[in-house]
Structures are given as C-alpha cells and as structure tokens.
Amino acid sequence: MKKKLKVGIAGYGVVGKRRRHFIDRHPSLETVGVCDRVFGEKGRLEDGVPYYANYRDLLTENLDILFVCLTNDMAPEVTISGLQNGLHVFCEKPPGRDLQDIVNVIREERNHPHLKLKYGFNHRYHDSVRDALDIVRGGDLGSVINLRGVYGKSKILSFESDWRTQRSVAGGGILLDQGIHMVDLIRLFAGEFDQVHSFISNSYWNHDVEDNAYALMRTKTGVVAQLTSSATQWRHRFQLEITLTRGTIILSGILSGSKSYGAETITTAYKVDSDMGDPLEKTTRYNADNSWRDEIAEFAEAVLSDKPIENGSSMEALGTMELVYKIYCADSGWRRRYSLDCSVPEDVRLVPKK
C-alpha cells in the first residue's frame, strides 16, 4: 500500500469537519492533526487525532498538506506559514480580506514553485456547472451574449457573534462571503471584465459590511453580466442565466448543506427561427453533490502527480478578488467610505515564465 499524504486542518468548524470527511475517504490522504481556537489547549479527538488551539502548534506535526478553513483575517497568514513550512496548501475562499492579502500570498508562493496552492471555489465542481461549461465550450449554442446571476440568502450571520459581520475580520459582507462564488462563475463563463458599475449597500442589516451588491459589467469583447448578491433574499436563491447566440442555459438551485436553495437543475433552450420566443427546453435535475469529493480529489492528484492546479489557482483567486473589488470600488461612495484600494501591483499580475 502506498504511503498516504499527511494532512493537517487549520480551522475545525463546520467547513473544516466537512473537508475532513472527504479527505479521510480519499485513498491517498489522511488527517493527522487539526487546530481550532475553541479547543483552548492540546489534546486528542475521540479517534486519536491530535488537536491544538493554535495553528503554529499544528505545524509541528509531520505534515505534507495543510487545509486552511479559517476566518478571512487569518487565512492569508496561515497559508503563507504553510508554504514557508514546505507544505502544499488548500485554502477556502475568499483568499483574504482584500487584494493585498492575496498579493502577499502570491509573492510567497513564488518562492516555492514546487508546492501546490489551491483555493476552494467549490461551486465549479457542481455537476450542473460542469455540464454548462461543457455546453458553452462545445459551441453548439454559439457564443455568450450576456449573463444574469442572482445569489442570495436572508441574512449574513448565523448567530449574533458571527465574525462575518465584522469588517476587521471578514473584510466584506455578502459579496465577499457568498457572492464571490457567483463572481467566480461569471468569470469562468465570460472572461475578464474591464467596465463595472455598481451600487453597494448595508442599509437593511446595518452591519459594517454590505448586505446587498448590484453590478453591471462588460468585457472588452462586449459580453455583459448583471449580478445581484443579497442578504435580503428572503427565499434563498441561486440562479445563473447564460444567453448565447443560439440558445440559453439556466442554472437554478444548488445542492448545499442548508438545502434551502432548491433543486439543482440545468435548463437548456435551443433557439430556432420558428419558436416565436417559446423554444424547446430540456431540464436536468441533479440529486447528488459530489463537489467536495471531486475538488479534494483534483487537488490530491495535482500534488501526487505534480500537475498544475486546474481550478482555484492563486492567479484565478486574484482575478476573482480583483473583480469583487472592482464592484466595491465602482460605487464611489462605498470606496470613499472604507478607503478601498483596488489596485494590483504589476509584478503580481504578471505570471512568471517557467
């Protein structure tokens, strides 16, 4: 039997535990340590795996891989520490509170070209999204004209002390926390946007982070995207409509832990001259969510076979964070209010030659 890669998990809350569930089911991975400040001191879980209260203590374990499932203020620091300790790193989205955080990570990553760094943009691994991408890339429906995305839930926090409402810890609100998934998917299907207009608001929940973000964006090739990221969506909703020159793809609902976004489906409509605006449609429903399993499997394969990161590379994370900040900064009042810096240093933007 091949020796398993030893995994440490920094941040052992809901996400960290869910990651472990799939890590330990992968034939080449094994969790050998976790950390979370709720532990208070070191000890062992019921299954014998050691736990720590501080990530620095976790890094004393003999690890190959570090999973970072921490708050946004800690994620870049721990990611950098993992790389400096010679570990491959998988970090949850977002990569930090702001652009400077991901810039700092990329600069450190370039000192360790033999290590793999992947960010957890999990929605890319849902079967509906994968099938939509295959259709778009296949070309049967032509080229993309526009996209309309809505991703929303009824509040930002799950309990009163939730760190997601604290700007100093989270960096942003609903757009950075949940809407970043939709931003990532819009980039995946349309490419990069150079023109952005937006309205950002925190007028309903009155937290120090946004509870609604509305954006209208256009690429250099003329593809237009509309985005609504909302924490006042009383009926939770995920929907991405992609209009192409010969048809439409609608992604609706997404399988999640809360099960509140409805059935995950993809609807394809094929335009014909005689359809009178009511074309033939086909809807497929998905009943299993293998996204977490497949995401970890792809990362493990990149580490084991020394392959490039296919989805969620640091440069992709930078591109998605940059678009999030373009949306923030396009609202001049929001930009001034929080003195936001939306620039990316040129040395980081350029991908080094191999």
N, C-alpha and C positions, 0 to 999 in steps of 0.2 A: 504494500500500500504506500502511495506517495505521501510524503510529509505534508501536513496541512499548514497553510499560512496562518500565523497567529494574529488575531485581530483584537484591538482594544477599542472600546466605545466611550468617547468623552461626551457625557450628557445622557443619562439613563432615565429619561422621562418617557412619554408616550411614543415619540418617534424613535428614540434610541432602543427601546424594547422591541418595537416593530422591526427595526433593522436587524436586531439580533435574531429574531425569529427566522429570518431568511438567510442570514449569514450562517447560522448553525445548520441549516438544511442544505447548504452548498457543500459538495463533496471535498472541496479544496480549502475551505475556510473553517476557522474555529475561534470562538470568542474565548479569550484567556484573561480578560480584565475589563472592568468598567469603572467609571467615576461619575459622581454627581454630588453636588453640594448638600443634598438632602441627607446623605449618609452621615455627615458630621465627623466620622472617623473611619479608619480602615477596618475591614472585616471580610467575611465571605458570604456569598449568596447561598441559598439552600442547596444549589447544585455544586457548590465548592468553588465557583469562580470568584476571585478576589475583587473587592470593591474599595474605592478610595473616595475621599471628599474633594481631592484636588487633582487636576489633570497632570501636574508635574509628577505626582506620585505614580500615576498610571503609566507614565512614560519610562519609569524604571523597570517595568515588565519587559520581557524579551518579546518584542512585537515586530511584525512585518508590515502591518496595515493599521492605520488609525481612522476610525469613523468619528466625525465631528458633528454632534447633534445638540449644539449649544445655542444660547441666545446670540443675537446678531453682534453684540458688542464683543463677545468672547471668540466667536468663530474664526476671525482672521488671525488673532494671536495664537490660538491653538493650532490652526492649520500651519502657520509658519513654524511653530515649535515642532510639529510632527515632521515637516520636511527637514528641518535642521537636525533632527534625530535620525535621519535616514529612512523615514517611513513613507510608504505610499499613503495618500490621504484621500478619503471620500468625505466631502463636506456638504451638509444640507444647504439648500438655498435659504435666503439670499447669501451671497458671499461675505456680506458685512453690512454696516450701517450706511455706507456711502461709497463713492467711487474711489476715494483714497484708500479705503480698506482693501479693495480688490487689486488696486495698483501695488500696494505693499506686498501682497501675496505673490503676484506675478513676478515682481522683482526678485523675491526669494526663490521662487520656483525655478527661475532661470539659472540659479546656482546649482541646481540638482537635476540635470537633464535626464538622468537615469531613473528618476522617480515619477510615478503616475499621480496626477491630481485630477479629481473628478468632482463636479458639483451635481447635487441631486435635483435636477429638473425632471421630476418623476412623471409628469403628465405626458412627456414624449413617449413613454413606454406603454401607455394605454393602447389597447388594440384598435379602438376607433381612430385614434390619432395616427397610428402607423398605417392603417388602411387608407385613410385620407391622403397621407403623404405619398403612398404608392400610386393612388389615382392621379394626383397632381403631377407627379414626376413621370407617370406613364404617358401623359399628353393627350389621352382620348377626349378630355373635356376642354382642351385648349389651354390658354394661358390665364393667369389670375388677373382679374379686373379690380376687385375690391374685397375687403373682409370686414365683418362686423362681429365684434366679440363682447360678450357680457359675462362677467364672473362676479358673483356677489353672495353675501350672507347677511344675517340680520344683526350682527354685532362684531366688534373686533375682539373683545376679550371673552374668555370662558369663565373667569371668576374675577372678583374685584381687584385683586392684586396682580393681575396679569401684566407681565413685562411688555407685552405688545402695545400697550397704551403709553409707554414711557419713551419719549424721543431719545433720551440719553442712552437707552439700552437698545431699542428697536431701530432707531434711525428714521423710520417712516411707519405709515399705517397700512391700510387695506391694500394699497397699490403695491407696496414693497413686500408685504407678507403673503397675500394671496394672488393679487393681480399680476404679480411678476410671472406666474405660470402662463397667463394669457399673453402677456408681452412676449415671452419666450416663444410661444406657439405662433404668434403673428409674424415674428421674425423668421421662424422656421419656414413658413409658407410663402412669405413675401420678400424677404431680404431686408436690407437696411433702409431706414427712414431718415431723410435729411430735413424734412419740413414737419414741424409739430406745433399744434395749437392745443391749448388745454384750459380746463377750469378745475381747480383743486379746492376742496372744502373740508372743514371739520365743524360745520355749523350745527350738526344734529347731536352727536355724542359729546362734542366739546372737549375731546381729549386733545393732547398736544401733538397729535398725528392726524393725518387725513382720514375721513370716513367716506369720502367719495372723490373719484377722479374720472374726468371725462376728457378724452383725447381724440383729435382728428389729425391723421398723419399721412404723408405721401412720400413714396420712394422717388429716386431720380428717374425711374422708368415709368412713373405715373400711377403705380398701384396705390390705392387709397385704403386706409384702415380706420375704422371707428372702434373706440374702446370705452367701455364703462366698467369701472372697478368700484364696487359699492359695499359698504357695511350697513346700508339701509334697504337691502334686498330682502323683504320680509319672507317671501318664498324663495329659498335658496335656488340659485340658478347658475348653470354653466352652459353657454351656447356660443359656438363659433360658426358663422356662415361665410363660406368662401364662394364668391361668384367668379366664374370663369367664362371664357368666350363661347363655350359650347355646353354649359351646364352649371349646376350648383352642387356644393357639398355642404351639408349641415351637420355639425357635431352637436349633440344635445344630451345633457346629463353626463355625469361621470361617476363611476363607482368609487366610493370613498368610505372612510371609517364611520362617518356620521350617517351615511346612507340617505342624506337629505337632498341630494341634487337630482334625484330621479333616475330613471333607467338610462344607461349609457347606450346611445344609438348613433348610427350614421345614416343619413338620408342623402341619396344621390338623385339628382334630377337632370335629365338629358334634354337639351333644347332642340326642338325641331320647328321648322317654319310653320307647320300647321297646328301647333299645340295651343294657340290662342291664349298664351300666358298660363296654361294649366298643363305642364308637361308630365310625362310619365315619371313616377318616382319609385325608388326602391329603398326600404328601410331595413337595416340590420340591427338587432339588439344583441348586446354583449352581457353575459351573465357571470363572467369570472374576471377578477382583477389579478393579473399576473405581473403587473408593472413593477412592483417592488422586487420580486424574484428576478425578473429579467434584467432590471437595472443593476443589481448586485452581480449577476452572472456576467454581464458585459464588462463590468469593472474588474472582476476576478480574471477574466480572460485576457484583458489588457495587461494586467500585472504578470500573469503566468507566462504569456507568450510575447511579452514586450511589444504589444501593439499600441498604436495611437488611441487616445480616448475618442470614441466615435461621437458621443453626445455628452454635453456638460463639461467641455474643456474649460480651462481658465479664460481663454480668449472668447469663448461663447458666453461665459458668465459675465465678462467685461462688456461685451456687446449688449447683453440684455440689461445689465445695470446702467449702462450709458443711456439706453432708450428710456428706462424708468426715470432717470434724471433729466432727460430732455423733456419728458412730460411734466415733471415737477417745475422745471425752470421756464417752460413756456408760459406758465401763469406768473406774470411778473410780480404780482403781489405776494404770492407764495414764496417766490425766490427771494424777494427782499426781506420778507418776514423772518426767514430762517437763514439768511445769508448763505445760500446754497452755492457750492462750487460745482459746476457742471463740466469742467474741462478734464481731459485725459492727456497726460504727458505723452509726447510723441515717441519717446523711447519705449514706452509700454505698448503703444498702439501697433508698432511695427513688430511683426513676427520674425524672430531671429532665423537666419539661414542655418540649415542643418549641414 
